[in-house]
Amino acid sequence: MENPISYEDLAYIIRPGEKKEFKCLLSVDLKPGSYRIKKDYFLEGSDPNLNTQEKSLYVEFEVKE
């Protein structure tokens, strides 16, 4: 089965205190309900171990009729 959801994998540098807005274009029609989007990111710092730590952010949203 083909996955109907696609995305571009872009890298952004976001410094402490900065904000970055990400637009998410969904290629499917969503039925009314609650959904969640996950965005993975990596920490960068002076500690080499931090460069390999993957973290995730989640945003919940609702589709209404």
N, CA, C and O atoms as CSV, one atom per row, in Angstrom:
chain,resi,resn,atom,element,x,y,z
A,1,MET,N,N,0.849,-1.193,0.000
A,1,MET,CA,C,0.000,0.000,0.000
A,1,MET,C,C,0.883,1.241,0.000
A,1,MET,O,O,1.858,1.327,0.748
A,2,GLU,N,N,0.538,2.173,-0.826
A,2,GLU,CA,C,1.303,3.417,-0.922
A,2,GLU,C,C,0.947,4.352,0.226
A,2,GLU,O,O,-0.222,4.476,0.591
A,3,ASN,N,N,1.958,5.012,0.799
A,3,ASN,CA,C,1.734,5.967,1.888
A,3,ASN,C,C,1.309,7.312,1.281
A,3,ASN,O,O,2.093,7.915,0.548
A,4,PRO,N,N,0.092,7.801,1.563
A,4,PRO,CA,C,-0.390,9.033,0.935
A,4,PRO,C,C,0.165,10.312,1.564
A,4,PRO,O,O,-0.127,11.404,1.077
A,5,ILE,N,N,0.952,10.204,2.625
A,5,ILE,CA,C,1.486,11.391,3.287
A,5,ILE,C,C,2.957,11.527,2.933
A,5,ILE,O,O,3.721,10.568,3.043
A,6,SER,N,N,3.352,12.724,2.508
A,6,SER,CA,C,4.746,12.946,2.157
A,6,SER,C,C,5.232,14.246,2.776
A,6,SER,O,O,4.430,15.085,3.187
A,7,TYR,N,N,6.557,14.412,2.843
A,7,TYR,CA,C,7.128,15.607,3.438
A,7,TYR,C,C,8.537,15.834,2.908
A,7,TYR,O,O,9.181,14.912,2.408
A,8,GLU,N,N,9.004,17.067,3.023
A,8,GLU,CA,C,10.378,17.405,2.714
A,8,GLU,C,C,11.169,17.371,4.011
A,8,GLU,O,O,10.683,17.832,5.044
A,9,ASP,N,N,12.366,16.838,3.973
A,9,ASP,CA,C,13.211,16.737,5.152
A,9,ASP,C,C,14.244,17.862,5.095
A,9,ASP,O,O,15.303,17.705,4.487
A,10,LEU,N,N,13.937,18.988,5.724
A,10,LEU,CA,C,14.799,20.159,5.715
A,10,LEU,C,C,15.464,20.336,7.069
A,10,LEU,O,O,14.920,19.930,8.096
A,11,ALA,N,N,16.636,20.942,7.067
A,11,ALA,CA,C,17.345,21.220,8.322
A,11,ALA,C,C,17.319,22.722,8.589
A,11,ALA,O,O,17.611,23.522,7.700
A,12,TYR,N,N,16.970,23.098,9.807
A,12,TYR,CA,C,16.962,24.496,10.233
A,12,TYR,C,C,17.796,24.612,11.499
A,12,TYR,O,O,17.777,23.715,12.342
A,13,ILE,N,N,18.521,25.702,11.635
A,13,ILE,CA,C,19.223,25.987,12.883
A,13,ILE,C,C,18.373,26.987,13.649
A,13,ILE,O,O,18.088,28.078,13.155
A,14,ILE,N,N,17.973,26.615,14.850
A,14,ILE,CA,C,17.152,27.476,15.698
A,14,ILE,C,C,17.940,27.719,16.976
A,14,ILE,O,O,18.176,26.792,17.751
A,15,ARG,N,N,18.339,28.939,17.192
A,15,ARG,CA,C,19.152,29.299,18.352
A,15,ARG,C,C,18.255,29.502,19.576
A,15,ARG,O,O,17.063,29.773,19.431
A,16,PRO,N,N,18.820,29.374,20.778
A,16,PRO,CA,C,18.017,29.596,21.995
A,16,PRO,C,C,17.310,30.947,21.945
A,16,PRO,O,O,17.924,31.964,21.624
A,17,GLY,N,N,16.039,30.953,22.259
A,17,GLY,CA,C,15.234,32.173,22.258
A,17,GLY,C,C,14.609,32.502,20.914
A,17,GLY,O,O,13.745,33.375,20.838
A,18,GLU,N,N,15.022,31.827,19.858
A,18,GLU,CA,C,14.445,32.062,18.539
A,18,GLU,C,C,13.208,31.190,18.331
A,18,GLU,O,O,13.014,30.189,19.020
A,19,LYS,N,N,12.383,31.586,17.379
A,19,LYS,CA,C,11.197,30.811,17.018
A,19,LYS,C,C,11.274,30.461,15.546
A,19,LYS,O,O,11.879,31.186,14.756
A,20,LYS,N,N,10.668,29.366,15.187
A,20,LYS,CA,C,10.576,28.955,13.791
A,20,LYS,C,C,9.204,28.360,13.562
A,20,LYS,O,O,8.775,27.475,14.303
A,21,GLU,N,N,8.517,28.837,12.546
A,21,GLU,CA,C,7.198,28.330,12.204
A,21,GLU,C,C,7.344,27.316,11.070
A,21,GLU,O,O,8.039,27.563,10.085
A,22,PHE,N,N,6.687,26.190,11.224
A,22,PHE,CA,C,6.704,25.148,10.210
A,22,PHE,C,C,5.286,24.975,9.686
A,22,PHE,O,O,4.344,24.801,10.459
A,23,LYS,N,N,5.146,25.024,8.388
A,23,LYS,CA,C,3.844,24.756,7.782
A,23,LYS,C,C,3.807,23.293,7.377
A,23,LYS,O,O,4.775,22.754,6.842
A,24,CYS,N,N,2.693,22.674,7.638
A,24,CYS,CA,C,2.512,21.265,7.324
A,24,CYS,C,C,1.369,21.147,6.317
A,24,CYS,O,O,0.215,21.428,6.640
A,25,LEU,N,N,1.697,20.737,5.114
A,25,LEU,CA,C,0.681,20.553,4.082
A,25,LEU,C,C,0.359,19.068,3.999
A,25,LEU,O,O,1.213,18.251,3.652
A,26,LEU,N,N,-0.862,18.738,4.316
A,26,LEU,CA,C,-1.284,17.337,4.289
A,26,LEU,C,C,-1.867,17.014,2.923
A,26,LEU,O,O,-2.662,17.786,2.386
A,27,SER,N,N,-1.481,15.891,2.367
A,27,SER,CA,C,-1.935,15.518,1.028
A,27,SER,C,C,-3.160,14.597,1.064
A,27,SER,O,O,-3.521,13.989,0.055
A,28,VAL,N,N,-3.789,14.503,2.231
A,28,VAL,CA,C,-4.989,13.679,2.361
A,28,VAL,C,C,-6.085,14.502,3.033
A,28,VAL,O,O,-5.807,15.443,3.776
A,29,ASP,N,N,-7.317,14.136,2.763
A,29,ASP,CA,C,-8.442,14.773,3.440
A,29,ASP,C,C,-8.628,14.085,4.784
A,29,ASP,O,O,-8.826,12.871,4.846
A,30,LEU,N,N,-8.564,14.854,5.847
A,30,LEU,CA,C,-8.717,14.284,7.181
A,30,LEU,C,C,-10.165,14.366,7.619
A,30,LEU,O,O,-10.829,15.385,7.429
A,31,LYS,N,N,-10.643,13.294,8.201
A,31,LYS,CA,C,-11.984,13.287,8.759
A,31,LYS,C,C,-11.979,14.110,10.044
A,31,LYS,O,O,-10.930,14.252,10.672
A,32,PRO,N,N,-13.118,14.651,10.446
A,32,PRO,CA,C,-13.167,15.386,11.712
A,32,PRO,C,C,-12.642,14.517,12.855
A,32,PRO,O,O,-12.958,13.331,12.950
A,33,GLY,N,N,-11.847,15.125,13.706
A,33,GLY,CA,C,-11.270,14.397,14.824
A,33,GLY,C,C,-10.016,15.075,15.335
A,33,GLY,O,O,-9.633,16.139,14.849
A,34,SER,N,N,-9.385,14.462,16.306
A,34,SER,CA,C,-8.154,14.982,16.902
A,34,SER,C,C,-6.955,14.256,16.294
A,34,SER,O,O,-6.983,13.042,16.094
A,35,TYR,N,N,-5.905,15.020,16.006
A,35,TYR,CA,C,-4.702,14.481,15.393
A,35,TYR,C,C,-3.475,15.050,16.097
A,35,TYR,O,O,-3.560,16.000,16.875
A,36,ARG,N,N,-2.333,14.440,15.797
A,36,ARG,CA,C,-1.078,14.907,16.374
A,36,ARG,C,C,0.016,14.782,15.322
A,36,ARG,O,O,0.101,13.781,14.609
A,37,ILE,N,N,0.853,15.820,15.237
A,37,ILE,CA,C,2.005,15.817,14.338
A,37,ILE,C,C,3.267,15.717,15.192
A,37,ILE,O,O,3.370,16.357,16.238
A,38,LYS,N,N,4.214,14.918,14.741
A,38,LYS,CA,C,5.489,14.743,15.445
A,38,LYS,C,C,6.606,15.346,14.605
A,38,LYS,O,O,6.678,15.107,13.400
A,39,LYS,N,N,7.484,16.132,15.240
A,39,LYS,CA,C,8.647,16.718,14.571
A,39,LYS,C,C,9.885,16.320,15.361
A,39,LYS,O,O,10.004,16.666,16.536
A,40,ASP,N,N,10.812,15.593,14.728
A,40,ASP,CA,C,12.054,15.194,15.373
A,40,ASP,C,C,13.102,16.286,15.198
A,40,ASP,O,O,13.101,17.006,14.199
A,41,TYR,N,N,13.987,16.403,16.169
A,41,TYR,CA,C,15.090,17.357,16.071
A,41,TYR,C,C,16.285,16.835,16.848
A,41,TYR,O,O,16.162,15.918,17.660
A,42,PHE,N,N,17.437,17.427,16.592
A,42,PHE,CA,C,18.686,17.058,17.262
A,42,PHE,C,C,19.235,18.262,18.000
A,42,PHE,O,O,19.148,19.389,17.512
A,43,LEU,N,N,19.798,18.027,19.172
A,43,LEU,CA,C,20.439,19.090,19.939
A,43,LEU,C,C,21.873,19.255,19.467
A,43,LEU,O,O,22.561,18.281,19.162
A,44,GLU,N,N,22.308,20.502,19.414
A,44,GLU,CA,C,23.684,20.791,19.052
A,44,GLU,C,C,24.305,21.576,20.183
A,44,GLU,O,O,23.677,22.495,20.708
A,45,GLY,N,N,25.519,21.239,20.571
A,45,GLY,CA,C,26.160,21.958,21.651
A,45,GLY,C,C,27.623,21.612,21.760
A,45,GLY,O,O,28.172,20.925,20.899
A,46,SER,N,N,28.258,22.085,22.814
A,46,SER,CA,C,29.681,21.833,22.994
A,46,SER,C,C,29.948,20.398,23.432
A,46,SER,O,O,31.059,19.899,23.247
A,47,ASP,N,N,28.969,19.732,24.002
A,47,ASP,CA,C,29.110,18.344,24.425
A,47,ASP,C,C,28.872,17.433,23.222
A,47,ASP,O,O,27.759,17.425,22.695
A,48,PRO,N,N,29.862,16.664,22.761
A,48,PRO,CA,C,29.672,15.822,21.578
A,48,PRO,C,C,28.534,14.825,21.725
A,48,PRO,O,O,27.937,14.423,20.726
A,49,ASN,N,N,28.218,14.416,22.962
A,49,ASN,CA,C,27.108,13.481,23.158
A,49,ASN,C,C,25.766,14.109,22.838
A,49,ASN,O,O,24.832,13.400,22.465
A,50,LEU,N,N,25.644,15.427,22.974
A,50,LEU,CA,C,24.375,16.089,22.684
A,50,LEU,C,C,24.052,16.073,21.195
A,50,LEU,O,O,22.882,16.088,20.811
A,51,ASN,N,N,25.082,16.042,20.361
A,51,ASN,CA,C,24.855,16.069,18.916
A,51,ASN,C,C,24.144,14.817,18.414
A,51,ASN,O,O,23.579,14.821,17.321
A,52,THR,N,N,24.168,13.758,19.195
A,52,THR,CA,C,23.535,12.526,18.758
A,52,THR,C,C,22.195,12.279,19.454
A,52,THR,O,O,21.556,11.250,19.232
A,53,GLN,N,N,21.776,13.221,20.291
A,53,GLN,CA,C,20.505,13.031,20.996
A,53,GLN,C,C,19.347,13.506,20.129
A,53,GLN,O,O,19.240,14.691,19.813
A,54,GLU,N,N,18.487,12.576,19.752
A,54,GLU,CA,C,17.301,12.934,18.997
A,54,GLU,C,C,16.157,13.186,19.974
A,54,GLU,O,O,15.931,12.405,20.898
A,55,LYS,N,N,15.449,14.272,19.759
A,55,LYS,CA,C,14.300,14.639,20.579
A,55,LYS,C,C,13.086,14.768,19.664
A,55,LYS,O,O,13.221,14.806,18.441
A,56,SER,N,N,11.918,14.834,20.258
A,56,SER,CA,C,10.689,14.981,19.472
A,56,SER,C,C,9.787,16.027,20.092
A,56,SER,O,O,9.698,16.155,21.313
A,57,LEU,N,N,9.120,16.775,19.224
A,57,LEU,CA,C,8.071,17.715,19.622
A,57,LEU,C,C,6.762,17.201,19.032
A,57,LEU,O,O,6.740,16.624,17.945
A,58,TYR,N,N,5.680,17.418,19.760
A,58,TYR,CA,C,4.361,16.999,19.289
A,58,TYR,C,C,3.414,18.185,19.341
A,58,TYR,O,O,3.425,18.962,20.295
A,59,VAL,N,N,2.591,18.317,18.303
A,59,VAL,CA,C,1.568,19.358,18.261
A,59,VAL,C,C,0.237,18.674,17.971
A,59,VAL,O,O,0.100,17.927,17.003
A,60,GLU,N,N,-0.726,18.944,18.821
A,60,GLU,CA,C,-2.062,18.383,18.632
A,60,GLU,C,C,-2.945,19.418,17.934
A,60,GLU,O,O,-2.823,20.620,18.171
A,61,PHE,N,N,-3.832,18.929,17.073
A,61,PHE,CA,C,-4.778,19.814,16.403
A,61,PHE,C,C,-6.070,19.060,16.148
A,61,PHE,O,O,-6.120,17.831,16.199
A,62,GLU,N,N,-7.107,19.828,15.875
A,62,GLU,CA,C,-8.423,19.236,15.664
A,62,GLU,C,C,-8.973,19.677,14.324
A,62,GLU,O,O,-8.865,20.846,13.955
A,63,VAL,N,N,-9.562,18.743,13.598
A,63,VAL,CA,C,-10.249,19.024,12.346
A,63,VAL,C,C,-11.736,19.008,12.633
A,63,VAL,O,O,-12.271,18.014,13.125
A,64,LYS,N,N,-12.407,20.113,12.323
A,64,LYS,CA,C,-13.859,20.197,12.546
A,64,LYS,C,C,-14.581,20.139,11.219
A,64,LYS,O,O,-13.994,20.407,10.170
A,65,GLU,N,N,-15.846,19.790,11.265
A,65,GLU,CA,C,-16.656,19.706,10.031
A,65,GLU,C,C,-16.852,21.066,9.438
A,65,GLU,O,O,-17.504,21.200,8.402
